Amino acid sequence: MNGLAKLKIFVGCVLLAVGAYAVEVMSSQMVALNNGWNAFYLTVSPTGTADQVFADWPVDFVSAYDSAAFLETRQYSALGSTEGTSIGGYRTWHRLEKGASSLMRVPANTVYVCFATNVMPARTIYGRPSAPRITWHASSTNESLNLVGLSTYAPATLSGYFNGLDVGNTFFKQFYGSNPAAVQQHAVYDRLALDGGAVLLVDSSKVSDWSGVLNVSPVGGIDFGTNGTMAAVQVRNDGLLERTVRVALVGGSAANALDVPPMPTGLQIKDVSTAMASATNAWTAFLPATPFVKRLKPSETLNLRLALDRSQLEGAAGTYYGALLLITDEDGGSNMKVAVPVEAIGDGGAFAQTAWPKGIWLAAAELDTVTFVGTPIPVTNETVTVSNVIDAITKESYVMTNYHSEVRTSIPTTEQHAGGKMKVRLPLYVDGNGGMTLLQRFWYGRDAAGALHVIAGSANSDVPLTETRRVSTAFLPTDQVKIPAASGAFGTTATFPFVVAETSNVNPMRHALHPQHDGKRFDFKTPSPSGDDLDNYQGTIKPESFSITNTVNFTWKTSQGTTWSPDETLSGRLIWEFGGLRHEGTIRASGPFVMKRIGAVSLEK
């Protein structure tokens, strides 16, 4: 196969891939034209060029109104003239003069003006929606007015839809055709119902960016792409009344049902508007059957987070998933509707390989309590009388001796607050089977292809890596790179035991000149028996061991960690027990911890 043939195959594959991603989630609306002048508002951007969209419409031109160009515009005046300027507020598609067209595409949330040579019955327009944005310019009834489109799910009242508009306005007329000879302006003061897609001519006392009683961000919707899991949505009440906002997840629409993409599964929603109690601020499944509803005061903003559990996208790699976030005013009188896309590209299950809770977690704890744990020496309670006093010991001294014995055995077994807080950081790796390992250190880097490699300890990578970084902790022994869990399950409780040996370089009791710490007797030559092996010593009194036993225990808060948490941040209590430091028994230190997954990765070695 020659180079040209290979190039053709490569280009063909690229075009196929591009075509696979050309699918998008769409909404729909109805548009009808009267004979004569018409103005209509599109909440969607139809697929295709203007030539394709308007091919069979009974029009010779269609003009798209650019509300941001008002500083240089005097197009359609209140009297209905069509005077224009060199910098037009309209971009126009021409059927007969293609070279004069300045409108190539048909954007959403735009007012369009056209002259129909015949009646066009209502037809359904499909396209990608976006949130409304309006730029108001100062005008009067004798000047070029603002053309404002309405986006509603049901007929709205004039006062309800424009409730909260921050400009003085006295002129409301609807612009549409029924007379081929002139532009028609129909007064709407007495109209009780305004339909979605209608266009009104409105004056304004000042410049404004009021876009309706509901201001929604992001305008273009939410795109999780190929690896995103978190997104933010804001809804602000720009009206003067309290209103109930409903946020629902709905499927897309298309002329051919086969063109409707599958909805993304695994979506969750959370209200982060205020620091509410965890019970009301928790992540919940976001499904078509369970919309989110909240009451908003004037100027109040609803801050939402959407999260996508990518492990639930079960289609083949490259599968496009799409739905619509439908946000509506339920009781404010405006019946305003805002639809924005929610979309994602599946990875064919690749994400499941690092699905929850696999990866490296970094735990940060503050040990703020200390406890002695041991068996107290029993004290016999005796009645102090003169007959008990022997060997010429006075009653007072006997009482004092017994008192000291009681004090010695009163070892506290409940948590005692320490004088300060000891901050501890511990890396924790969780594998695909739920196995847990504390890491003293790990390092990571990328190979020539950009793939990430994560390796524990001092192991070498099988391939050359660049931009390597190392992460370590000072709270685990350097001679134990990995400390596996002995029991427990991630998200409930887990125990990690390990021993700092008497010969360990990080043993705090070890130093080179101590005869029992360097493995030699006092002559620095003769090997000494192990300090931890008490049977090597003769006599009834044994020396204390020099090794230190450690048990690290994580106890997570109830209901945390067992399922995917979009925040990927968990909390609980850390208990660290030290044995071999005191004769009385074990020392226990404890305190709260917070851990966050810093990488959904696989540990290679």
Protein Blocks (a to p, Z undefined) as FASTA:
>chain_A
ZZklmmmmmmmmmmmmmmmmmpccdddddddddehjdddddfbdceddfklmmmmpccfb
dcdddfklmmmgcfbdfkopacdcfbdcbdcddfklmmlpcbfbdcehiacddddfbdcd
dddddddddddddddddddfkbccdddddddfbdcdfklmmgoiacdcfbdcddddfbfk
bccdddfklpcbdcehiacddddfbdcfbebjbdcddfkbpaekjmbcbdcdddddfbfb
dcdddddddddddfblklpccddehiacddfkbacdfklmcccdddfklccdddddehia
cdddddddfklmmbcehiacddddddddfknonopacddddddddehhmmmmmgcfedcd
ddddddfbdcddddddddddddddfklpgghiafklmmmmmmmmmmmmmccfbdcddfbd
cdddddddddfkopacddfbdcddddfkopacddehjbdcfbdcehiacdddfkbcfklm
bacdfbdcehiaccddddddfklcklmkbcfklmklnopafkomaccddfklmmlpgcjb
dcddfbdcddddddddehihjaccfklpacdddddddehkamnbccddddddddddfbdc
ddfZZ
